[in-house]
């Protein structure tokens, strides 16, 4: 896989990326470059945004094919899925 931050257009995408950390600008730039690699993004069909408000929809969106498109882009932001549980057990 090409380094997303070094290339203007990403031609060969892998299936899954996890971007995290304090550098929000770098994360947003990487997401923009991935979006540019799609010819057309149709919200709700091959482009899905998931946040903490609709995290329950993630499984159905992963299982639904991108009707009329070769691939699908699902962006999950601020979901809390990867947060470390700091409660004592």
Number of C-alpha atoms within 10 A of each C-alpha: 8 12 9 18 14 9 11 15 16 19 15 10 12 8 8 8 9 8 13 11 7 7 9 11 9 15 15 12 14 20 16 14 17 18 16 15 15 18 7 11 17 12 11 13 18 21 18 17 15 17 15 12 9 11 16 12 11 16 9 9 19 13 8 11 14 17 10 8 14 9 14 21 21 17 14 17 14 12 14 12 10 9 8 7 8 6 5 4 4
